[in-house]
Amino acid sequence: KITLVDEKGEGGGWIRTEEEGGFLFEQGSRSCRPSGSGVETLQLVREVGLEEELLLASPDANRRYLLYQGELRPFPKGR
């Protein structure tokens, strides 16, 4: 049994999805990266058997944006 406690009264932490003008905007820059500081996170994902649940960004999605403080901000290339 797991009890999840979140100060905002809903699960998800930083992750939010908002709809605006017919588009979905994902909020929350937290993600798993296959190198650097993400290595430990990916190792944990494998250890608990969730590797098949990972959703990877499409290689065709070269331009990525984050809705931050009401503005779309482009992610720098290579990140």
TAPE-V638590 format. One record per run of one state. SS is the DSSP state (hx for helix, st for strand, lp for the rest). FROM is the first residue (numbers start at 1). TO is the last residue. Records with the same first field share a line. If there is no record, write none. Layout:
# TAPE-V638590
SS=FROM-TO  FROM-TO
This chain:
# TAPE-V638590
lp=1-15  21-22  28-37  48-50  54-64  69-70  75-79
st=16-20  23-27  65-68  71-74
hx=38-47  51-53
